[in-house]
Amino acid sequence: MPRSNTLADVFTKIDMHGGDTSLCWEWKGKVNAKDGRPYFTTAGKRRPAYSVALEAYAGPATEDILDPVARHSCDNKRCCNPTHLEWGTKQDNSNDMVERERHGLPATVIRAIRKLLGDDSNTQQHIANLYGISRETVSSIATGRAHKDKD
């Protein structure tokens, strides 16, 4: 019977750059074809490899975090450097996405949406339909809650 992986075994599949914690420690193994994320199996459970690395380094998330996720400070989904990671909620991760503009909308699209918002004949719903995004996303761009002026 093959030996089951331990938490520490995850580090055998990571390029740790000699321990330099300033660099992203990228996953060397296969990644999921659908989402491009690395996965690792321990105790019969398949989990994101960066979550396993964080747990091996810092321990499990505290009990006050329901359904915890490993949040990246580097925004590199293949990074498994535990010093680039921290436990948080899915909402924390979503807030990071908005704050860091990891939304998938290019700056040129944001500028075009802002231009359309300046024309009173366009409703937010019309603009949302044009770009295949939610009206709430357009509203967030209009009010500056998301996609702050950087251009």
DSSP file (Angstrom, degrees, kcal/mol; ACC not computed):
  #  RESIDUE AA STRUCTURE BP1 BP2  ACC     N-H-->O    O-->H-N    N-H-->O    O-->H-N    TCO  KAPPA ALPHA  PHI   PSI    X-CA   Y-CA   Z-CA
    1    1 A M              0   0    0      0, 0.0     0, 0.0     0, 0.0     0, 0.0   0.000 360.0 360.0 360.0 129.6    0.0    0.0    0.0
    2    2 A P        -     0   0    0      0, 0.0     2,-0.2     0, 0.0     0, 0.0  -0.286 360.0-103.3 -66.5 150.9    1.5    3.4   -1.0
    3    3 A R        -     0   0    0      1,-0.1     2,-0.2     0, 0.0     0, 0.0  -0.507  34.1-120.8 -73.7 139.0    2.4    5.8    1.8
    4    4 A S        -     0   0    0     -2,-0.2    38,-0.1     1,-0.1    -1,-0.1  -0.574  32.3-104.9 -79.5 143.1   -0.1    8.7    2.3
    5    5 A N        -     0   0    0     36,-0.3    38,-0.8    -2,-0.2     2,-0.2  -0.359  29.4-145.6 -65.7 144.7    1.3   12.2    1.9
    6    6 A T    >   -     0   0    0     36,-0.1     3,-0.7     1,-0.1     4,-0.4  -0.613  30.8-103.4 -98.4 168.9    2.0   14.3    5.0
    7    7 A L  G >  S+     0   0    0      1,-0.2     3,-1.5    -2,-0.2     4,-0.3   0.919 122.6  54.9 -56.8 -43.5    1.5   18.1    5.1
    8    8 A A  G >  S+     0   0    0      1,-0.3     3,-1.5     2,-0.2     4,-0.2   0.747  91.1  74.2 -64.7 -24.1    5.3   18.6    4.9
    9    9 A D  G X  S+     0   0    0     -3,-0.7     3,-1.7     1,-0.3     4,-0.3   0.738  78.6  75.9 -62.4 -21.6    5.5   16.5    1.7
   10   10 A V  G X  S+     0   0    0     -3,-1.5     3,-1.7    -4,-0.4    -1,-0.3   0.846  84.4  64.4 -58.4 -32.6    3.9   19.4   -0.2
   11   11 A F  G X  S+     0   0    0     -3,-1.5     3,-1.1     1,-0.3    -1,-0.3   0.662  86.7  70.4 -69.8 -14.4    7.3   21.2   -0.1
   12   12 A T  G <  S+     0   0    0     -3,-1.7    -1,-0.3    -4,-0.2    -2,-0.2   0.684 100.7  47.6 -72.4 -16.1    8.9   18.5   -2.3
   13   13 A K  G <  S+     0   0    0     -3,-1.7    15,-3.7    -4,-0.3    16,-0.7   0.199  98.9  87.3-106.5  13.8    6.8   19.8   -5.2
   14   14 A I  B <  S-A   27   0A   0     -3,-1.1     2,-1.1    13,-0.2    13,-0.2  -0.938  73.5-133.1-120.3 135.2    7.7   23.4   -4.7
   15   15 A D        -     0   0    0     11,-2.7    11,-0.5    -2,-0.4    65,-0.1  -0.762  27.0-178.1 -82.7 101.7   10.7   25.4   -6.0
   16   16 A M    >>  -     0   0    0     -2,-1.1     3,-2.5    -5,-0.2     4,-0.5   0.315  32.1-131.2 -90.0   8.4   11.6   27.2   -2.8
   17   17 A H  G >4 S-     0   0    0      1,-0.3     3,-1.5     2,-0.2     6,-0.1   0.853  70.1 -55.4  45.9  45.5   14.5   29.2   -4.3
   18   18 A G  G 34 S-     0   0    0      1,-0.3    -1,-0.3     3,-0.0     3,-0.1   0.695 102.3 -57.9  65.4  18.4   16.9   28.2   -1.6
   19   19 A G  G <4 S+     0   0    0     -3,-2.5     2,-1.0     1,-0.2    -1,-0.3   0.536  86.9 154.9  90.1   6.6   14.5   29.5    1.1
   20   20 A D    X<  -     0   0    0     -3,-1.5     3,-1.3    -4,-0.5    -1,-0.2  -0.567  24.0-168.9 -70.7 103.8   14.4   33.1   -0.2
   21   21 A T  T 3  S+     0   0    0     -2,-1.0    -1,-0.2     1,-0.3     4,-0.1   0.577  77.1  71.5 -75.5  -8.6   11.0   34.1    1.2
   22   22 A S  T 3  S+     0   0    0      2,-0.1    -1,-0.3    -3,-0.0     2,-0.2   0.725  92.5  70.5 -76.3 -19.3   10.9   37.3   -0.9
   23   23 A L  S <  S-     0   0    0     -3,-1.3     2,-0.3    -7,-0.1    61,-0.1  -0.627  93.9-103.7 -96.3 154.6   10.3   35.2   -4.0
   24   24 A C        -     0   0    0     -2,-0.2     2,-1.0     1,-0.1    -2,-0.1  -0.594  28.0-139.7 -70.6 134.5    7.2   33.3   -5.0
   25   25 A W        -     0   0    0     -2,-0.3    55,-3.2    -4,-0.1    -9,-0.2  -0.838  26.9-151.8 -97.6  98.6    7.7   29.6   -4.5
   26   26 A E  B     -B   79   0B   0     -2,-1.0   -11,-2.7   -11,-0.5     2,-0.2  -0.438  16.2-108.2 -81.1 145.8    6.1   28.1   -7.5
   27   27 A W  B     -A   14   0A   0     51,-1.5   -13,-0.2   -13,-0.2    -1,-0.1  -0.494  24.2-165.3 -66.9 131.2    4.5   24.7   -7.7
   28   28 A K        +     0   0    0    -15,-3.7   -14,-0.2    -2,-0.2    -1,-0.1   0.592  62.8  76.6 -95.8 -14.3    6.6   22.3   -9.8
   29   29 A G  S    S-     0   0    0    -16,-0.7    -2,-0.0     1,-0.2     2,-0.0  -0.048  96.0 -60.5 -86.3-170.2    3.9   19.6  -10.3
   30   30 A K        -     0   0    0      9,-0.1     9,-0.6     1,-0.0     2,-0.3  -0.323  48.9-146.0 -69.1 153.9    0.9   19.5  -12.5
   31   31 A V  B     -C   38   0C   0      7,-0.2     2,-0.2    -3,-0.1     6,-0.1  -0.858  30.8 -86.7-119.3 158.9   -1.9   22.1  -12.2
   32   32 A N     >  -     0   0    0      5,-3.1     4,-2.3    -2,-0.3     5,-0.2  -0.431  31.7-141.1 -63.7 130.2   -5.6   21.7  -12.7
   33   33 A A  T  4 S+     0   0    0      1,-0.2    -1,-0.1     2,-0.2    -2,-0.0   0.822  96.7  50.7 -64.6 -31.6   -6.5   22.2  -16.4
   34   34 A K  T  4 S+     0   0    0      1,-0.1    -1,-0.2     3,-0.1    -2,-0.0   0.936 129.0  12.2 -74.4 -47.4   -9.7   24.1  -15.5
   35   35 A D  T  4 S-     0   0    0      2,-0.2    -2,-0.2     0, 0.0    -1,-0.1   0.480  90.4-124.9-115.5  -2.7   -8.4   26.7  -13.1
   36   36 A G     <  +     0   0    0     -4,-2.3    -3,-0.1     1,-0.2    -2,-0.0   0.639  64.6 136.3  71.9  13.3   -4.6   26.5  -13.4
   37   37 A R        -     0   0    0     -5,-0.2    -5,-3.1    -6,-0.1     2,-0.3  -0.676  56.3-117.0 -97.1 148.9   -4.2   26.0   -9.7
   38   38 A P  B     -C   31   0C   0      0, 0.0    11,-2.2     0, 0.0    12,-0.4  -0.627  30.3-165.6 -82.0 140.9   -1.9   23.4   -8.0
   39   39 A Y  E     -D   48   0D   0     -9,-0.6     2,-0.3    -2,-0.3    -9,-0.1  -0.941   7.6-172.7-126.8 151.2   -3.5   20.7   -6.0
   40   40 A F  E     -D   47   0D   0      7,-2.8     7,-2.5    -2,-0.3     2,-0.5  -0.996  17.2-135.7-143.0 141.2   -2.1   18.3   -3.4
   41   41 A T  E     +D   46   0D   0     -2,-0.3     2,-0.3     5,-0.2   -36,-0.3  -0.880  27.9 163.6-106.3 125.4   -3.6   15.3   -1.7
   42   42 A T  E >  S+D   45   0D   0      3,-2.1     3,-2.4    -2,-0.5   -36,-0.1  -0.993  70.6   2.8-134.5 143.8   -3.2   14.6    2.1
   43   43 A A  T 3  S-     0   0    0    -38,-0.8    -1,-0.1    -2,-0.3     3,-0.1   0.835 130.8 -60.3  51.1  36.1   -5.2   12.4    4.3
   44   44 A G  T 3  S+     0   0    0      1,-0.2     2,-0.5   -39,-0.1    -1,-0.3   0.581 113.9 115.2  73.6   9.7   -7.3   11.4    1.2
   45   45 A K  E <   -D   42   0D   0     -3,-2.4    -3,-2.1     2,-0.0     2,-0.5  -0.957  59.5-141.8-119.8 125.7   -8.4   15.0    0.6
   46   46 A R  E     +D   41   0D   0     -2,-0.5    -5,-0.2    -5,-0.2    -7,-0.0  -0.736  34.8 162.4 -85.8 123.7   -7.4   17.0   -2.5
   47   47 A R  E     -D   40   0D   0     -7,-2.5    -7,-2.8    -2,-0.5     2,-0.1  -0.908  48.9 -76.8-136.6 161.1   -6.8   20.6   -1.6
   48   48 A P  E >>  -D   39   0D   0      0, 0.0     4,-1.7     0, 0.0     3,-0.8  -0.416  43.0-131.4 -57.4 133.5   -5.0   23.6   -3.2
   49   49 A A  H 3> S+     0   0    0    -11,-2.2     4,-2.5     1,-0.3     5,-0.2   0.844 105.7  57.3 -60.4 -35.1   -1.3   23.1   -2.6
   50   50 A Y  H 3> S+     0   0    0    -12,-0.4     4,-2.2     1,-0.2    -1,-0.3   0.840 104.6  52.4 -67.5 -30.8   -0.8   26.6   -1.3
   51   51 A S  H <> S+     0   0    0     -3,-0.8     4,-2.4     2,-0.2    -1,-0.2   0.897 110.0  48.5 -67.7 -40.0   -3.4   25.9    1.5
   52   52 A V  H  X S+     0   0    0     -4,-1.7     4,-2.5     2,-0.2    -2,-0.2   0.923 111.5  49.8 -64.7 -43.8   -1.5   22.7    2.4
   53   53 A A  H  X S+     0   0    0     -4,-2.5     4,-1.8     1,-0.2    -2,-0.2   0.911 111.3  48.9 -61.6 -42.6    1.8   24.7    2.5
   54   54 A L  H  X>S+     0   0    0     -4,-2.2     4,-3.4     1,-0.2     5,-0.6   0.914 112.0  48.4 -64.2 -42.2    0.2   27.4    4.7
   55   55 A E  H  X5S+     0   0    0     -4,-2.4     4,-1.7     1,-0.2    -2,-0.2   0.901 110.8  50.8 -65.1 -39.8   -1.2   24.8    7.1
   56   56 A A  H  <5S+     0   0    0     -4,-2.5    -1,-0.2   -49,-0.2    -2,-0.2   0.857 120.1  36.7 -64.2 -34.2    2.2   23.0    7.3
   57   57 A Y  H  <5S+     0   0    0     -4,-1.8    -2,-0.2    -5,-0.2    -3,-0.2   0.903 135.8  14.9 -84.9 -47.0    3.9   26.3    8.1
   58   58 A A  H  <5S-     0   0    0     -4,-3.4    -3,-0.2     1,-0.3    -2,-0.2   0.494 103.6-114.3-112.7  -7.3    1.4   28.1   10.3
   59   59 A G     << -     0   0    0     -4,-1.7    -1,-0.3    -5,-0.6    -2,-0.1  -0.258  54.0 -39.0  91.4 172.5   -1.0   25.5   11.3
   60   60 A P  S    S-     0   0    0      0, 0.0     3,-0.1     0, 0.0    27,-0.1  -0.215  75.0 -85.2 -68.3 162.2   -4.7   25.3   10.4
   61   61 A A        -     0   0    0      1,-0.1     9,-0.0     2,-0.1    -2,-0.0  -0.296  55.0 -94.2 -62.1 151.4   -6.9   28.4   10.3
   62   62 A T    >   -     0   0    0      1,-0.1     3,-1.8    -3,-0.1    -1,-0.1  -0.303  33.3-112.3 -67.1 155.4   -8.4   29.5   13.5
   63   63 A E  T 3  S+     0   0    0      1,-0.3    -1,-0.1    -3,-0.1    -2,-0.1   0.692 111.1  70.4 -65.2 -19.5  -11.9   28.2   14.3
   64   64 A D  T 3  S+     0   0    0      1,-0.1     2,-0.8     2,-0.1    -1,-0.3   0.615  83.1  81.3 -75.5  -9.7  -13.4   31.7   14.0
   65   65 A I  S <  S-     0   0    0     -3,-1.8     2,-0.3    23,-0.0    -1,-0.1  -0.855  75.7-150.6 -98.2 108.0  -12.8   31.6   10.2
   66   66 A L  S    S-     0   0    0     -2,-0.8    -2,-0.1     1,-0.3    -4,-0.0  -0.618  76.4  -4.1 -78.5 133.5  -15.7   29.6    8.7
   67   67 A D  S    S-     0   0    0     -2,-0.3    23,-0.3     1,-0.1    -1,-0.3   0.950  94.6-149.2  50.5  61.6  -14.7   27.8    5.5
   68   68 A P        -     0   0    0      0, 0.0     2,-0.3     0, 0.0    21,-0.2  -0.189  16.9-167.1 -66.9 151.4  -11.2   29.3    5.4
   69   69 A V  E     -E   88   0E   0     19,-2.7    19,-1.9    17,-0.1     2,-0.6  -0.954  27.3-113.0-130.4 153.0   -9.2   30.0    2.3
   70   70 A A  E     -E   87   0E   0     -2,-0.3     2,-0.4    17,-0.2    17,-0.2  -0.787  33.6-151.9 -86.1 122.1   -5.5   30.8    1.8
   71   71 A R  E     -E   86   0E   0     15,-3.5    15,-1.5    -2,-0.6     2,-0.4  -0.815   5.6-138.1 -99.3 133.7   -5.2   34.3    0.6
   72   72 A H  E     -E   85   0E   0     -2,-0.4    13,-0.2    13,-0.2     5,-0.1  -0.755  14.2-168.6 -91.4 131.0   -2.2   35.4   -1.6
   73   73 A S  S    S+     0   0    0     11,-3.1    -1,-0.1    -2,-0.4    12,-0.1   0.668  94.6  49.5 -83.1 -18.3   -0.4   38.7   -1.0
   74   74 A C  S    S-     0   0    0     10,-0.5    -1,-0.1     2,-0.1     3,-0.1   0.528  99.8-133.9 -97.4  -8.9    1.4   38.2   -4.3
   75   75 A D        +     0   0    0      9,-0.2     2,-0.7     1,-0.2    -2,-0.0   0.733  62.1 133.2  59.7  24.6   -1.6   37.3   -6.5
   76   76 A N    >   -     0   0    0      1,-0.1     3,-2.1     3,-0.0    -1,-0.2  -0.905  44.5-161.2-106.8 106.2    0.3   34.4   -8.0
   77   77 A K  T 3  S+     0   0    0     -2,-0.7   -27,-0.2     1,-0.3    -1,-0.1   0.617  90.9  52.2 -67.4 -10.9   -2.1   31.4   -7.9
   78   78 A R  T 3  S+     0   0    0    -41,-0.1   -51,-1.5   -29,-0.1     2,-0.3   0.458  84.2 111.2 -98.1  -3.1    0.9   29.0   -8.3
   79   79 A C  B <   +B   26   0B   0     -3,-2.1   -53,-0.2   -53,-0.2   -29,-0.1  -0.565  36.3 174.1 -76.5 130.5    2.8   30.5   -5.4
   80   80 A C        +     0   0    0    -55,-3.2    -1,-0.1    -2,-0.3   -54,-0.1   0.086  32.1 131.9-119.9  18.7    3.1   28.2   -2.4
   81   81 A N    >   -     0   0    0      1,-0.2     3,-2.4   -56,-0.1     4,-0.2  -0.641  49.9-150.6 -73.7 112.8    5.4   30.4   -0.3
   82   82 A P  G >  S+     0   0    0      0, 0.0     3,-1.1     0, 0.0    -1,-0.2   0.726  93.6  63.4 -63.0 -19.9    3.7   30.4    3.1
   83   83 A T  G 3  S+     0   0    0      1,-0.2    -2,-0.1     3,-0.0   -62,-0.0   0.605 101.8  52.1 -78.0  -8.8    5.0   33.9    3.9
   84   84 A H  G <  S+     0   0    0     -3,-2.4   -11,-3.1   -61,-0.1   -10,-0.5   0.305 106.5  72.6 -98.7   5.3    3.0   35.1    0.9
   85   85 A L  E <   +E   72   0E   0     -3,-1.1     2,-0.3   -13,-0.2   -13,-0.2  -0.857  51.0 173.4-124.8 152.7   -0.2   33.5    2.3
   86   86 A E  E     -E   71   0E   0    -15,-1.5   -15,-3.5    -2,-0.3     2,-0.2  -0.980  35.5-103.7-152.0 153.9   -2.6   34.1    5.2
   87   87 A W  E     +E   70   0E   0     -2,-0.3     2,-0.3   -17,-0.2   -17,-0.2  -0.506  53.4 138.4 -75.8 144.7   -5.9   32.5    6.2
   88   88 A G  E     -E   69   0E   0    -19,-1.9   -19,-2.7    -2,-0.2     2,-0.2  -0.936  47.9 -82.5-164.3-174.0   -9.1   34.4    5.6
   89   89 A T     >  -     0   0    0     -2,-0.3     4,-2.1   -21,-0.2     5,-0.1  -0.490  40.8-106.5 -95.9 169.2  -12.6   34.0    4.4
   90   90 A K  H  > S+     0   0    0    -23,-0.3     4,-2.4     1,-0.2     5,-0.2   0.869 124.0  54.4 -61.6 -35.6  -14.0   33.8    0.9
   91   91 A Q  H  > S+     0   0    0      2,-0.2     4,-2.7     1,-0.2    -1,-0.2   0.911 105.5  51.7 -65.7 -41.4  -15.3   37.4    1.4
   92   92 A D  H  > S+     0   0    0      1,-0.2     4,-2.3     2,-0.2    -2,-0.2   0.922 111.2  48.5 -57.2 -43.8  -11.8   38.5    2.4
   93   93 A N  H  X S+     0   0    0     -4,-2.1     4,-2.1     2,-0.2    -2,-0.2   0.893 110.9  49.7 -65.3 -40.5  -10.4   37.0   -0.8
   94   94 A S  H  X S+     0   0    0     -4,-2.4     4,-2.1     2,-0.2    -1,-0.2   0.899 109.5  51.8 -64.1 -40.6  -13.2   38.7   -2.8
   95   95 A N  H  X S+     0   0    0     -4,-2.7     4,-2.8     1,-0.2    -2,-0.2   0.902 108.1  52.0 -63.0 -40.1  -12.4   42.0   -1.2
   96   96 A D  H  X S+     0   0    0     -4,-2.3     4,-2.7     1,-0.2    -1,-0.2   0.917 107.1  54.0 -58.7 -43.2   -8.7   41.5   -2.1
   97   97 A M  H  <>S+     0   0    0     -4,-2.1     5,-2.7     1,-0.2     4,-0.4   0.916 112.8  41.5 -59.2 -45.9   -9.7   40.8   -5.7
   98   98 A V  H ><5S+     0   0    0     -4,-2.1     3,-0.9     3,-0.2    49,-0.6   0.937 115.3  50.5 -67.5 -46.4  -11.6   44.1   -5.9
   99   99 A E  H 3<5S+     0   0    0     -4,-2.8    -2,-0.2     1,-0.3    -1,-0.2   0.869 118.8  37.0 -60.5 -39.0   -9.0   46.1   -4.1
  100  100 A R  T 3<5S-     0   0    0     -4,-2.7    -1,-0.3    -5,-0.2    -2,-0.2   0.353 109.8-120.3 -97.1   4.9   -6.2   44.8   -6.3
  101  101 A E  T < 5 +     0   0    0     -3,-0.9     3,-0.4    -4,-0.4     2,-0.3   0.900  58.9 151.2  55.4  46.2   -8.3   44.8   -9.5
  102  102 A R      < +     0   0    0     -5,-2.7    -1,-0.2    -6,-0.2    -4,-0.1  -0.320  33.8 114.9 -93.5  47.7   -7.9   41.1  -10.1
  103  103 A H  S    S-     0   0    0     -2,-0.3    -1,-0.2     2,-0.2    -5,-0.1   0.562  84.0-116.7 -98.9 -12.5  -11.2   41.2  -11.8
  104  104 A G  S    S+     0   0    0     -3,-0.4    -2,-0.1     1,-0.3    -3,-0.0   0.417  74.5 124.9  89.5  -2.6  -10.2   40.3  -15.3
  105  105 A L        -     0   0    0     -4,-0.1    -1,-0.3     2,-0.0    -2,-0.2  -0.822  58.9-131.3 -93.5 119.8  -11.3   43.6  -16.8
  106  106 A P    >>  -     0   0    0      0, 0.0     4,-1.9     0, 0.0     3,-0.8  -0.282  20.9-113.1 -65.3 153.7   -8.5   45.3  -18.7
  107  107 A A  H 3> S+     0   0    0      1,-0.3     4,-2.5     2,-0.2     5,-0.2   0.830 117.5  59.9 -56.3 -33.7   -7.9   49.0  -18.0
  108  108 A T  H 3> S+     0   0    0      1,-0.2     4,-2.0     2,-0.2    -1,-0.3   0.870 105.2  48.4 -65.0 -35.0   -9.0   49.9  -21.5
  109  109 A V  H <> S+     0   0    0     -3,-0.8     4,-2.7     2,-0.2    -2,-0.2   0.903 109.5  52.1 -70.1 -41.4  -12.5   48.4  -20.8
  110  110 A I  H  X S+     0   0    0     -4,-1.9     4,-2.5     1,-0.2    -2,-0.2   0.927 110.7  48.3 -59.6 -45.0  -12.7   50.3  -17.5
  111  111 A R  H  X S+     0   0    0     -4,-2.5     4,-2.1     1,-0.2    -1,-0.2   0.909 111.6  49.8 -62.0 -41.8  -11.9   53.5  -19.4
  112  112 A A  H  X S+     0   0    0     -4,-2.0     4,-2.4     2,-0.2    -2,-0.2   0.901 110.3  50.1 -65.0 -40.2  -14.5   52.7  -22.0
  113  113 A I  H  X S+     0   0    0     -4,-2.7     4,-2.4     1,-0.2    -2,-0.2   0.921 109.7  51.1 -63.7 -43.2  -17.1   52.0  -19.3
  114  114 A R  H  X S+     0   0    0     -4,-2.5     4,-1.1     2,-0.2    -1,-0.2   0.894 109.7  50.5 -60.7 -39.3  -16.4   55.3  -17.6
  115  115 A K  H  < S+     0   0    0     -4,-2.1     3,-0.5     1,-0.2     4,-0.4   0.928 111.1  48.0 -64.9 -44.1  -16.8   57.1  -21.0
  116  116 A L  H >< S+     0   0    0     -4,-2.4     3,-1.2     1,-0.2     6,-0.4   0.861 106.6  57.6 -64.0 -35.1  -20.2   55.4  -21.5
  117  117 A L  H 3< S+     0   0    0     -4,-2.4    -1,-0.2     1,-0.3    -2,-0.2   0.792  98.1  62.0 -64.9 -27.2  -21.2   56.3  -18.0
  118  118 A G  T 3< S+     0   0    0     -4,-1.1     2,-0.7    -3,-0.5    -1,-0.3   0.653  88.3  80.5 -73.2 -15.0  -20.6   59.9  -18.9
  119  119 A D  S X  S-     0   0    0     -3,-1.2     3,-2.2    -4,-0.4    -1,-0.1  -0.847  73.7-151.6 -95.6 112.5  -23.3   59.7  -21.6
  120  120 A D  T 3  S+     0   0    0     -2,-0.7    -1,-0.1     1,-0.3    -3,-0.0   0.634  89.7  70.2 -61.2 -14.3  -26.7   60.1  -19.8
  121  121 A S  T 3  S+     0   0    0     -5,-0.1     2,-0.5     2,-0.0    -1,-0.3   0.639  85.7  81.2 -79.3 -11.3  -28.4   58.1  -22.5
  122  122 A N    <   -     0   0    0     -3,-2.2     2,-0.2    -6,-0.4     3,-0.0  -0.829  68.4-153.4 -97.6 125.3  -26.6   54.9  -21.3
  123  123 A T     >  -     0   0    0     -2,-0.5     4,-2.2     1,-0.1     5,-0.2  -0.566  27.8-115.6 -86.3 160.1  -28.1   53.1  -18.3
  124  124 A Q  H  > S+     0   0    0      1,-0.2     4,-2.6     2,-0.2     5,-0.2   0.880 118.5  53.2 -61.4 -37.2  -25.8   51.0  -16.1
  125  125 A Q  H  > S+     0   0    0      2,-0.2     4,-2.5     1,-0.2    -1,-0.2   0.905 106.9  51.5 -65.7 -40.4  -27.8   47.9  -17.1
  126  126 A H  H  > S+     0   0    0      2,-0.2     4,-2.0     1,-0.2    -2,-0.2   0.926 112.4  46.1 -60.6 -44.8  -27.2   48.7  -20.8
  127  127 A I  H  X S+     0   0    0     -4,-2.2     4,-1.8     2,-0.2    -2,-0.2   0.911 111.2  52.4 -64.9 -42.3  -23.5   49.0  -20.2
  128  128 A A  H  X>S+     0   0    0     -4,-2.6     5,-2.1     1,-0.2     4,-1.1   0.918 109.6  49.2 -58.8 -44.1  -23.4   45.8  -18.2
  129  129 A N  H  <5S+     0   0    0     -4,-2.5     3,-0.3     1,-0.2    -1,-0.2   0.878 107.1  55.8 -63.8 -38.0  -25.2   44.0  -21.0
  130  130 A L  H  <5S+     0   0    0     -4,-2.0    -1,-0.2     1,-0.2    -2,-0.2   0.885 118.4  32.7 -60.3 -39.2  -22.7   45.4  -23.6
  131  131 A Y  H  <5S-     0   0    0     -4,-1.8    -1,-0.2    -5,-0.1    -2,-0.2   0.440 107.0-118.6-101.6  -1.1  -19.7   44.0  -21.6
  132  132 A G  T  <5S+     0   0    0     -4,-1.1     2,-0.2    -3,-0.3    -3,-0.2   0.864  74.3 119.8  67.3  35.6  -21.3   40.8  -20.2
  133  133 A I      < -     0   0    0     -5,-2.1    -1,-0.2    -6,-0.2    -2,-0.1  -0.746  69.0 -85.5-123.3 172.3  -20.8   42.0  -16.6
  134  134 A S     >  -     0   0    0     -2,-0.2     4,-1.6     1,-0.1     3,-0.2  -0.419  27.6-123.9 -78.7 155.5  -23.2   42.6  -13.8
  135  135 A R  H  > S+     0   0    0      1,-0.2     4,-2.7     2,-0.2     5,-0.2   0.843 113.9  61.1 -62.9 -32.9  -24.9   46.0  -13.3
  136  136 A E  H  > S+     0   0    0      1,-0.2     4,-2.4     2,-0.2    -1,-0.2   0.865 101.2  51.9 -63.1 -36.4  -23.4   45.9   -9.8
  137  137 A T  H  > S+     0   0    0     -3,-0.2     4,-1.9     2,-0.2    -1,-0.2   0.919 110.4  47.8 -65.3 -42.9  -19.9   45.9  -11.3
  138  138 A V  H  X S+     0   0    0     -4,-1.6     4,-2.6     1,-0.2    -2,-0.2   0.920 111.4  51.2 -62.6 -43.0  -20.8   48.9  -13.5
  139  139 A S  H  X S+     0   0    0     -4,-2.7     4,-2.5     1,-0.2     6,-0.3   0.903 108.0  52.1 -60.4 -42.1  -22.2   50.6  -10.4
  140  140 A S  H  X>S+     0   0    0     -4,-2.4     6,-1.8     1,-0.2     4,-1.0   0.869 111.2  47.1 -63.3 -36.6  -19.0   49.9   -8.5
  141  141 A I  H  <5S+     0   0    0     -4,-1.9     3,-0.2     2,-0.2    -2,-0.2   0.914 112.3  50.6 -68.5 -42.9  -16.9   51.5  -11.3
  142  142 A A  H  <5S+     0   0    0     -4,-2.6    -2,-0.2     1,-0.2    -1,-0.2   0.878 117.0  38.6 -62.9 -40.0  -19.3   54.5  -11.5
  143  143 A T  H  <5S-     0   0    0     -4,-2.5    -1,-0.2    -5,-0.2    -2,-0.2   0.582 109.3-118.0 -90.4 -10.3  -19.1   55.2   -7.7
  144  144 A G  T  <5S+     0   0    0     -4,-1.0    -3,-0.2     2,-0.3    -4,-0.1   0.535  78.6 124.9  85.3   5.8  -15.4   54.4   -7.4
  145  145 A R  S   <S+     0   0    0     -5,-0.9     2,-0.3    -6,-0.3    -4,-0.2   0.832  83.8  20.7 -65.1 -29.8  -16.0   51.5   -5.0
  146  146 A A  S    S+     0   0    0     -6,-1.8    -2,-0.3     1,-0.2    -1,-0.1  -0.947 121.3  27.1-133.3 155.1  -14.0   49.4   -7.4
  147  147 A H  S    S-     0   0    0    -49,-0.6    -1,-0.2    -2,-0.3     3,-0.1   0.958  77.9-154.9  60.7  55.8  -11.5   50.2  -10.1
  148  148 A K        -     0   0    0      1,-0.2     2,-0.3    -3,-0.2    -1,-0.1  -0.184  35.3 -79.1 -58.0 152.4  -10.2   53.4   -8.6
  149  149 A D        +     0   0    0      1,-0.2    -1,-0.2     2,-0.1    -2,-0.0  -0.389  68.3 144.8 -59.5 117.0   -8.8   56.0  -11.0
  150  150 A K              0   0    0     -2,-0.3    -1,-0.2    -3,-0.1    -2,-0.1   0.286 360.0 360.0-131.2   1.0   -5.3   54.9  -11.9
  151  151 A D              0   0    0     -3,-0.1    -2,-0.1   -44,-0.1    -3,-0.0   0.448 360.0 360.0-113.8 360.0   -5.1   55.9  -15.5
